[in-house]
Amino acid sequence: MKNQKSNPDIVSLSIRKLFIECNLIHFNQSLPNSLVSAEWSNKLKINVSTTYQGNTGTYIIRLNKPMLISYTLNEVKELLLHEMIHVHLFLTKRQSYSDYTNGGHGPVLVFTLS
């Protein structure tokens, strides 16, 4: 478990801005702003991050701010990128959302991460 000292870089971090930056650098802006959002959550209890599909076909990436408050910026960025890869796989139909909700870390994701 991380030490609980707050990292001021994370306390003031805009996940939306980090998402836009990562989308540009790593995904060539292929994750449409109209379909994908990223936000902090104070409600996640177990996971440090998750992605879920909204009712209208949108995807919401949530990062657990209370758990991540002591992480480094690089660690938070890696978690965000991990969730963005899931969304990329959903949008390109290389992974179904039902596969994701049933574990989601199968061979397609592992191959994409390597």
C-alpha positions in Angstrom: 0.0 0.0 0.0 1.2 3.5 -0.8 2.2 5.9 2.0 -0.7 8.2 2.6 1.2 11.5 2.2 -0.7 13.6 -0.4 1.1 14.4 -3.6 0.3 18.1 -4.4 0.7 17.3 -8.1 -2.2 14.8 -7.8 -4.3 16.9 -5.5 -4.5 19.6 -8.2 -4.4 17.4 -11.2 -7.1 17.8 -13.9 -7.8 14.2 -15.1 -9.7 15.7 -18.1 -6.6 17.7 -19.2 -4.4 14.6 -18.7 -6.8 12.5 -20.8 -6.7 15.1 -23.6 -2.9 15.1 -23.5 -2.7 11.3 -23.5 -5.3 11.0 -26.3 -3.2 13.3 -28.4 0.2 11.7 -27.7 -0.7 8.0 -27.5 -3.9 7.6 -29.4 -3.6 10.3 -32.2 -6.9 11.7 -30.8 -8.8 8.6 -31.8 -10.9 8.6 -28.6 -13.6 11.1 -29.4 -14.4 13.7 -26.7 -18.1 13.2 -27.5 -17.9 9.5 -26.5 -15.2 9.3 -23.8 -14.9 11.2 -20.5 -12.4 10.9 -17.7 -13.0 12.0 -14.1 -12.0 11.7 -10.5 -14.3 9.6 -8.3 -14.6 9.6 -4.5 -17.1 6.8 -4.7 -15.0 3.9 -5.9 -14.3 1.6 -2.9 -12.1 -1.2 -4.1 -10.6 -0.3 -7.5 -8.1 2.4 -8.2 -9.6 2.9 -11.7 -12.5 1.6 -13.8 -14.2 2.2 -17.1 -17.9 1.7 -17.7 -20.3 2.2 -20.6 -23.0 4.8 -20.2 -26.6 4.3 -21.4 -25.9 6.3 -24.6 -22.9 4.4 -25.8 -20.4 6.7 -24.1 -17.5 5.5 -21.9 -16.6 7.0 -18.6 -13.2 6.5 -17.1 -13.1 7.0 -13.3 -10.0 7.2 -11.2 -10.2 6.8 -7.4 -8.8 10.1 -6.1 -8.7 9.1 -2.4 -6.6 6.0 -3.3 -4.4 7.8 -5.8 -3.7 10.9 -3.8 -0.2 9.6 -2.8 0.8 8.2 -6.2 3.2 9.9 -8.6 2.0 11.7 -11.7 3.5 8.9 -13.8 1.7 6.2 -11.9 -1.6 8.0 -12.3 -0.9 8.5 -16.0 -0.2 4.8 -16.5 -3.5 3.9 -14.8 -5.3 6.4 -17.1 -3.6 5.0 -20.1 -4.6 1.5 -19.1 -8.3 2.5 -19.0 -7.9 4.4 -22.3 -6.6 1.2 -23.9 -9.8 -0.6 -22.8 -11.9 2.1 -24.4 -9.8 2.0 -27.6 -10.3 -1.7 -27.8 -14.1 -1.3 -27.2 -14.3 1.4 -30.0 -12.3 -0.7 -32.5 -14.3 -3.8 -31.6 -11.2 -5.7 -30.5 -12.7 -6.2 -27.1 -16.4 -6.3 -26.1 -17.7 -4.5 -23.1 -19.1 -7.8 -21.8 -15.5 -9.3 -22.0 -14.3 -6.3 -20.0 -17.0 -6.7 -17.3 -16.0 -10.4 -17.0 -12.4 -9.7 -16.2 -11.3 -7.7 -19.2 -7.6 -8.6 -19.1 -7.5 -11.3 -21.7 -5.1 -11.9 -24.5 -6.1 -8.9 -26.7 -5.4 -6.4 -23.8 -2.2 -8.1 -22.8 -1.0 -8.1 -26.4 -1.9 -4.4 -26.7 -0.1 -3.5 -23.5 3.1 -5.3 -24.6 
